[in-house]
């Protein structure tokens, strides 16, 4: 079957439309509603979609025959005959999400009901891009075995990592923080294991998707998710959809020409991008050393010292907030999001969001709400799963795996 886009409830389709197309559109409308609510009766679907009772009955029968939905039981606690409830068939397909980072490889598999069936995290020992890809494949196999399936049974795999896949060159680019990840062998390895439909997602973009699905982004149509830690990046959601740009590079704010601040470093800026060299965790450590803070330092220790009232540490945190606020001001002037969500080890540090908001009020033409992400270490996996589920349904309803 080939399904078209979603048809709004009550939409009229012209008399010249092919009967098969009308049937397919009706079935997609029914399937979307069952996915949205979790379990629905025929009467529920008639009321919500505006379709006739015979049309809904036929659509449910076809979807059940195709293995996409199943009868979940009967509705209890109502007068009269108990209505049959229909839900998504969980084993209709599976989505695999992998988060490939410098220190860890994380992954999870969900079935088509959205239930997470397996999840795991492994510390990586890889030193090259191809070996890191091999670790991701190995983790995928472990997760599939835990569910009782093989990689061939996975409907859609989404791999989240630093960098982007440039669709014009079919190559991973802008992944300097993950040594060797831009080598062509990485794509070859992952496609050989997961198939040509495997999708590559920027890790911060994936976290932004997770924020849209499970976090503060649920309440707004547009927001920017800024991850600040060992690196810096942004995912921009506009009109409820992730904005990727023509080359997949939207949100690569590490390259914004903001290269001043206590922790700025010209050599590091050439390697990582001006803003990342001025505002990442490494920049915070450089700034702390330059103002004379003693001992072994890390960004976490600098923030802890600032919270304890250390004057030098406080000046470093204030400067970091100023640099980040300038970057956000540039984003606001271009995209005007309703909300800024801060993630990453620096972005989620206690008190940092408030410091950024204070700086932003002094420079921005409008001031969006600034919040700290409540999502944890699995944010990239969560975002990849959300994207994987949507793509898996598109594949399933297009008539093939």
Phi and psi in degrees as a GROMACS rama.xvg file:
@    title "Ramachandran Plot"
@    xaxis  label "Phi"
@    yaxis  label "Psi"
@TYPE xy
-119.103  116.642  UNK-2
-97.6371  143.484  UNK-3
-86.3129  -167.522  UNK-4
-71.9865  170.952  UNK-5
-64.3815  135.49  UNK-6
-104.487  125.56  UNK-7
-64.6898  152.306  UNK-8
-56.3542  133.485  UNK-9
81.1779  2.07212  UNK-10
-65.4248  134.419  UNK-11
-93.3171  129.886  UNK-12
-104.879  131.335  UNK-13
-58.2641  155.659  UNK-14
-64.6028  -17.9364  UNK-15
-84.8393  -5.51501  UNK-16
-68.613  145.028  UNK-17
-67.4333  139.469  UNK-18
-56.348  -38.872  UNK-19
-63.4597  -39.2974  UNK-20
-65.7315  -42.5121  UNK-21
-60.7993  -43.3967  UNK-22
-62.3162  -42.8007  UNK-23
-64.8375  -40.8106  UNK-24
-65.1299  -39.9675  UNK-25
-63.6609  -41.9826  UNK-26
-65.8683  -38.6162  UNK-27
-65.1235  -39.3477  UNK-28
-62.0607  -43.7096  UNK-29
-64.736  -45.3309  UNK-30
-62.6889  -42.5936  UNK-31
-59.9994  -40.3236  UNK-32
-70.2303  -41.1165  UNK-33
-62.4887  -41.3558  UNK-34
-61.7565  -38.8257  UNK-35
-68.5891  -44.5179  UNK-36
-94.2428  -17.6028  UNK-37
95.7328  -48.1887  UNK-38
-153.172  133.936  UNK-39
-145.165  146.275  UNK-40
-90.1091  169.093  UNK-41
-60.6033  -41.4279  UNK-42
-63.8185  -38.705  UNK-43
-58.3807  -45.4248  UNK-44
-70.5758  -35.6215  UNK-45
-61.9065  -44.6104  UNK-46
-67.0204  -43.7518  UNK-47
-76.4443  -39.5576  UNK-48
-87.6755  -22.6952  UNK-49
80.5395  4.18483  UNK-50
-81.5699  159.319  UNK-51
-73.6217  160.485  UNK-52
-60.2809  -45.1259  UNK-53
-62.1892  -36.592  UNK-54
-65.5264  -43.6053  UNK-55
-65.5167  -41.7009  UNK-56
-59.8772  -45.3784  UNK-57
-65.121  -42.0281  UNK-58
-62.817  -42.901  UNK-59
-62.6395  -40.7602  UNK-60
-63.9746  -42.4601  UNK-61
-66.4502  -42.4898  UNK-62
-66.0908  -35.9498  UNK-63
-69.2198  -39.3648  UNK-64
-63.977  -34.7081  UNK-65
-79.5174  -2.20509  UNK-66
78.039  20.4168  UNK-67
-96.5832  -26.2745  UNK-68
-133.947  167.975  UNK-69
-147.554  164.065  UNK-70
-78.6228  126.16  UNK-71
-97.2116  -9.98459  UNK-72
138.114  -159.923  UNK-73
-122.75  149.462  UNK-74
-75.6162  129.674  UNK-75
-107.049  166.54  UNK-76
78.6469  19.1332  UNK-77
-125.543  154.421  UNK-78
-77.0689  151.871  UNK-79
85.0532  -175.395  UNK-80
-61.6504  134.372  UNK-81
-71.2658  130.188  UNK-82
-80.5159  144.232  UNK-83
-69.2847  138.755  UNK-84
-106.582  138.688  UNK-85
-115.332  137.388  UNK-86
-136.796  166.63  UNK-87
-62.2309  140.267  UNK-88
-76.5379  109.885  UNK-89
-57.0482  -39.7792  UNK-90
-86.3077  15.4662  UNK-91
-63.075  -26.6193  UNK-92
-177.38  178.088  UNK-93
-142.18  146.554  UNK-94
-115.323  132.738  UNK-95
-111.184  128.143  UNK-96
-117.432  133.901  UNK-97
-130.043  133.522  UNK-98
-114.066  111.104  UNK-99
-105.444  112.475  UNK-100
-123.676  -174.885  UNK-101
-69.4587  -38.4118  UNK-102
-106.079  -29.0404  UNK-103
-134.341  153.429  UNK-104
-118.709  121.574  UNK-105
-116.211  153.655  UNK-106
-159.775  162.841  UNK-107
-159.34  153.862  UNK-108
-122.838  133.154  UNK-109
-122.25  147.11  UNK-110
-87.8242  -178.251  UNK-111
-74.5067  -8.02066  UNK-112
-83.5842  -7.37398  UNK-113
92.3686  1.60745  UNK-114
-75.6618  128.857  UNK-115
-78.3317  117.195  UNK-116
-95.0128  -22.976  UNK-117
-159.225  146.975  UNK-118
-154.841  148.491  UNK-119
-160.76  156.034  UNK-120
-131.204  134.46  UNK-121
-130.001  137.289  UNK-122
-73.825  132.607  UNK-123
-85.7194  145.661  UNK-124
-115.212  6.4589  UNK-125
-71.4293  146.949  UNK-126
-120.688  -6.10682  UNK-127
-128.674  161.363  UNK-128
-60.497  -51.1932  UNK-129
-59.7636  -38.6894  UNK-130
-68.8655  -33.1749  UNK-131
-68.1028  -39.4572  UNK-132
-63.0375  -39.6343  UNK-133
-63.2621  -37.0088  UNK-134
-64.2169  -39.3075  UNK-135
-64.4343  -42.3917  UNK-136
-62.3779  -43.5401  UNK-137
-61.124  -41.4321  UNK-138
-64.8837  -40.1849  UNK-139
-58.6534  -41.4446  UNK-140
-65.6395  -40.4444  UNK-141
-61.6725  -45.343  UNK-142
-64.3164  -43.1955  UNK-143
-61.5499  -42.7343  UNK-144
-62.535  -36.0719  UNK-145
-63.9552  -35.6625  UNK-146
-77.4  -22.5303  UNK-147
93.9667  26.8815  UNK-148
-130.749  176.72  UNK-149
-111.044  170.686  UNK-150
-60.6173  -29.2149  UNK-151
-66.2227  -19.1773  UNK-152
-86.6794  -7.46052  UNK-153
-74.3381  126.568  UNK-154
-76.6892  -42.0479  UNK-155
-146.374  130.749  UNK-156
-112.381  134.997  UNK-157
-124.956  124.567  UNK-158
-107.902  118.415  UNK-159
-99.176  136.348  UNK-160
-164.185  167.284  UNK-161
-59.5796  153.878  UNK-162
90.2739  178.077  UNK-163
-138.036  156.112  UNK-164
-93.0597  111.801  UNK-165
-74.9529  111.438  UNK-166
-66.4422  -25.2541  UNK-167
-74.0483  -29.3914  UNK-168
-107.7  -9.18264  UNK-169
49.2354  53.3623  UNK-170
-146.559  145.671  UNK-171
-78.1111  130.235  UNK-172
-131.389  170.482  UNK-173
57.6451  35.6375  UNK-174
-115.559  42.4923  UNK-175
-65.4499  -24.0928  UNK-176
-76.3235  -7.27169  UNK-177
-123.062  91.7009  UNK-178
-53.2785  129.831  UNK-179
80.4653  -1.16112  UNK-180
-71.7423  -18.4548  UNK-181
-86.2082  -3.01046  UNK-182
-68.6075  140.548  UNK-183
-57.452  -27.7064  UNK-184
-62.3668  -25.8013  UNK-185
-64.1615  -50.5682  UNK-186
-59.5898  -42.9782  UNK-187
-60.324  -44.7566  UNK-188
-63.1867  -47.1517  UNK-189
-69.2144  -38.467  UNK-190
-70.3778  -34.8558  UNK-191
-64.5342  -37.2592  UNK-192
-80.7967  -41.4526  UNK-193
-107.875  -4.60222  UNK-194
93.2556  166.532  UNK-195
-69.095  -16.1412  UNK-196
-82.6455  -3.51414  UNK-197
-56.2238  138.592  UNK-198
-111.842  139.194  UNK-199
-108.69  124.071  UNK-200
-122.908  134.439  UNK-201
-58.846  136.906  UNK-202
-63.8207  -37.9551  UNK-203
-71.5324  -36.9431  UNK-204
-61.0634  -40.539  UNK-205
-63.3963  -40.4774  UNK-206
-64.3587  -35.1223  UNK-207
-64.8914  -39.0727  UNK-208
-61.9855  -42.9695  UNK-209
-62.1578  -39.2208  UNK-210
-64.1987  -37.7127  UNK-211
-65.7149  -38.5123  UNK-212
-82.7332  -37.0498  UNK-213
-125.797  -8.73187  UNK-214
-118.66  -147.168  UNK-215
-64.6981  -24.3162  UNK-216
-69.067  -10.9047  UNK-217
-63.332  -24.4343  UNK-218
-96.5865  -1.74828  UNK-219
-135.214  158.484  UNK-220
-85.4624  -26.7986  UNK-221
-139.667  135.187  UNK-222
-158.395  161.378  UNK-223
-117.701  129.421  UNK-224
-103.634  116.354  UNK-225
-106.618  122.198  UNK-226
-103.12  121.659  UNK-227
-126.68  116.503  UNK-228
-161.371  -122.661  UNK-229
-64.7557  -24.5059  UNK-230
-133.283  -173.118  UNK-231
-143.449  135.347  UNK-232
-159.515  170.505  UNK-233
-141.081  141.831  UNK-234
-113.493  128.44  UNK-235
-113.082  120.214  UNK-236
-106.993  122.55  UNK-237
-125.714  126.337  UNK-238
61.4343  30.7998  UNK-239
81.1414  0.375668  UNK-240
-122.136  143.772  UNK-241
-66.9236  130.153  UNK-242
-94.8828  118.01  UNK-243
-100.602  -30.8881  UNK-244
88.7403  169.369  UNK-245
-65.3656  -30.474  UNK-246
-114.843  12.1569  UNK-247
76.9732  9.07838  UNK-248
-101.81  6.1588  UNK-249
-60.4077  131.669  UNK-250
97.5815  -2.13955  UNK-251
-79.38  63.8313  UNK-252
-74.0848  -5.6493  UNK-253
-55.9982  -25.474  UNK-254
-94.0927  5.6546  UNK-255
-60.4387  138.749  UNK-256
-78.1222  57.2431  UNK-257
-114.541  100.315  UNK-258
-124.464  17.0517  UNK-259
-104.526  -173.364  UNK-260
112.048  165.141  UNK-261
-62.9151  -29.5612  UNK-262
-101.533  5.9084  UNK-263
-64.0082  149.737  UNK-264
-150.778  119.926  UNK-265
-61.9558  -44.2585  UNK-266
-63.7418  -43.2416  UNK-267
-65.9703  -34.3128  UNK-268
-64.0204  -37.694  UNK-269
-66.0643  -30.1287  UNK-270
-85.9135  -39.2965  UNK-271
-113.709  -14.7828  UNK-272
107.743  143.865  UNK-273
-58.7293  -47.2468  UNK-274
-68.3093  -40.833  UNK-275
-63.4458  -37.137  UNK-276
-70.198  -21.9937  UNK-277
-97.8875  -16.5089  UNK-278
-133.032  -0.94831  UNK-279
-80.3536  179.019  UNK-280
-58.8653  -38.4109  UNK-281
-63.2945  -36.6007  UNK-282
-66.1963  -36.5592  UNK-283
-63.77  -41.7263  UNK-284
-64.6573  -43.5713  UNK-285
-59.7802  -44.1474  UNK-286
-62.6512  -40.4253  UNK-287
-63.5029  -39.8079  UNK-288
-67.7711  -37.148  UNK-289
-69.8288  -27.2367  UNK-290
-90.2577  -0.591159  UNK-291
96.7083  16.757  UNK-292
-68.4049  133.322  UNK-293
-89.0059  168.291  UNK-294
82.8248  179.862  UNK-295
-71.1784  126.61  UNK-296
-116.355  151.124  UNK-297
-146.838  162.821  UNK-298
-59.1644  -38.9026  UNK-299
-60.5428  -42.5364  UNK-300
-68.373  -35.3157  UNK-301
-64.0845  -44.7039  UNK-302
-65.6467  -39.4837  UNK-303
-63.1619  -41.2787  UNK-304
-65.387  -40.0259  UNK-305
-62.7326  -41.6898  UNK-306
-64.5699  -28.5129  UNK-307
-84.1001  -0.553424  UNK-308
100.15  7.89749  UNK-309
-65.9446  124.804  UNK-310
-65.4176  -45.0221  UNK-311
-63.3605  -45.9259  UNK-312
-62.052  -37.9172  UNK-313
-62.0042  -36.5184  UNK-314
-68.9244  -34.2596  UNK-315
-67.3632  -45.439  UNK-316
-64.5384  -40.0398  UNK-317
-62.5636  -41.2606  UNK-318
-66.8359  -39.7319  UNK-319
-60.7933  -43.7642  UNK-320
-62.048  -37.2682  UNK-321
-66.1128  -44.059  UNK-322
-64.1971  -44.5743  UNK-323
-65.0887  -39.384  UNK-324
-62.6383  -37.0854  UNK-325
-63.4239  -40.756  UNK-326
-64.8055  -43.0728  UNK-327
-63.9428  -37.726  UNK-328
-59.0738  -39.7356  UNK-329
-63.828  -40.8589  UNK-330
-64.3202  -43.5667  UNK-331
-61.8993  -42.5409  UNK-332
-64.7899  -26.8132  UNK-333
-94.5602  -46.552  UNK-334
-109.804  -20.026  UNK-335
49.6559  56.7825  UNK-336
-71.9569  154.792  UNK-337
-76.5067  -20.4396  UNK-338
-147.49  143.328  UNK-339
-115.564  125.133  UNK-340
-112.534  127.237  UNK-341
-101.126  129.558  UNK-342
-130.612  -177.823  UNK-343
85.3182  166.82  UNK-344
-61.242  -39.0084  UNK-345
-77.1182  -45.8191  UNK-346
-60.2136  -30.3662  UNK-347
-98.4175  7.46375  UNK-348
-63.3129  141.742  UNK-349
-55.2517  128.678  UNK-350
83.2301  -9.79421  UNK-351
-70.7519  -40.9699  UNK-352
-59.7166  -41.007  UNK-353
-64.7688  -38.7995  UNK-354
-65.779  -40.0237  UNK-355
-64.9099  -44.2621  UNK-356
-60.9397  -38.7266  UNK-357
-62.7339  -45.7586  UNK-358
-64.1979  -39.2085  UNK-359
-64.514  -37.9208  UNK-360
-61.3774  -25.2831  UNK-361
-84.9344  -8.49098  UNK-362
-134.361  -20.5474  UNK-363
-89.4013  143.934  UNK-364
-64.9771  -34.4096  UNK-365
-135.14  156.994  UNK-366
-120.962  105.072  UNK-367
-72.308  162.303  UNK-368
-64.7209  139.944  UNK-369
-117.932  120.485  UNK-370
-129.03  159.956  UNK-371
-95.8528  131.994  UNK-372
-62.0504  139.069  UNK-373
-95.595  -0.0979583  UNK-374
-78.7841  150.119  UNK-375
-101.771  -150.083  UNK-376
-66.8293  -19.3515  UNK-377
-92.5456  14.1553  UNK-378
-58.9477  -42.547  UNK-379
-65.5424  -42.4613  UNK-380
-61.9978  -43.223  UNK-381
-60.1178  -42.8212  UNK-382
-67.254  -41.0269  UNK-383
-64.9709  -36.142  UNK-384
-65.5167  -42.4463  UNK-385
-60.775  -44.9505  UNK-386
-67.175  -39.5661  UNK-387
-62.9004  -38.4857  UNK-388
-62.8853  -46.2793  UNK-389
-62.1384  -43.7302  UNK-390
-69.9341  -34.8851  UNK-391
-62.757  -43.4403  UNK-392
-63.8848  -38.4253  UNK-393
-61.8029  -40.3533  UNK-394
-67.6759  -44.4641  UNK-395
-63.5023  -41.8663  UNK-396
-81.6522  -4.86495  UNK-397
-90.1892  2.30877  UNK-398
94.8989  12.8896  UNK-399
-161.248  167.339  UNK-400
